Amino acid sequence: MRIALIIERLDPESGGAERYAFDLSARLASAGHDVSVICASTANPPPGVSVVPVPVPPLPRAVSSILFARASGAAARSCGFDIVHALMKSFGMNVFHPHTGSHLASVENAISTSNSPFMRSMRRLLKAMSLKQKAFRAIEAEQYSMPPPGLFVAVSRMVMRDMTRLHGVNPSRIRIIPNGVDCRRFAPAQEVERREIRAGFGLGDGDFAILFAAHNFRLKGLGTLIEAAGLLRARAGKNVILLVAGAGRAGPFLEHAERTLPGRVRFLGGIRDMPRFYRAGDLFVLPTFYDPCSLTVLEAMACGIPAVTSSRNGASELFGEEGSGWILGDPSDAEGLAGIMEPFLDSAYAESVSARVREIALGSDWEGNFRSILGVYGEVAR
């Protein structure tokens, strides 16, 4: 099949959607398909993958997003692909797979990151007035109201509910395909290797290392985690260290971190070797206010690291009814989060959990995801 993927940036280090597009294009090409990626910018594409460049001038995000959506859709239509698989903002696709979920749902949840009713009202007003937000809403409205794509792909039941509730999509046209994780690349470390990795991060045997990885620190609940880690340290008397990976703005959180966990919150910036980062930790925590289906949670678990996340993360659906994973109901509940994290201070308990979380990740292996995506392509082609 001649397949086009649409993503604004084909760069696996830019974010989860970008990494997914990069890996999917590589697998499709390896399977013998004629694969092109329609994008505005790219790192080195995978072998066998063609790039259809849609350059967008350096304009404000509100303008550049609309320009890319229209230009990428036009490029897809002009090339006569069998499958046009859009992962982000674009038009003209026959598979719509909004990897970042519903923009309207994301905004709803982003407003709730403020505890104060006044601040929530202000955030709602500012988002309503923002030109960027207006552009995003307009693009999304058109994506769901234009002649519809063949099928929609939702990365979780949560996203499927948003598609039907907010955008009126008939559930019969939605296929739920959770994100896939490369369980060969993301795998547990041997004890000797793990000690060396931890030493490289400045961690000793007595340190309890909590990991957090995201680019949008506010939306992904870093403030709640800092507060909860401080409570955990005071309660347990252990040397709790918080390692924060991601290119988010640390500034708004530095004072909170220094007040709550002085000298124990380390902002590492963007990290290229994520398996090494996960293998350094004792616990991965993402108390997110919104995440369609977090890859970071799956990657940590594939490395045998227990993960705690919120009920607003579609990945929590993979944990199972028996509580194989640990789910925080309210992402702003620092006290509740500290309570969920506390049992992991017992190394014997954490060790007993490691194989279970690896098993959950194996159930979401990339190969299963790939087969499901090919199934969607087959349905649309027929």
Helices and strands as residue ranges (DSSP letters): E 2-6, E 9-10, H 16-30, E 34-39, E 41-42, E 49-53, H 61-79, E 83-86, E 95-96, H 103-111, H 117-129, H 131-145, E 151-154, H 157-167, G 171-173, E 174-176, H 191-200, E 207-213, H 222-236, E 239-245, H 251-260, E 265-269, H 274-279, E 283-286, H 295-302, E 307-310, G 314-319, E 326-328, H 334-341, G 342-345, H 347-362, H 366-381
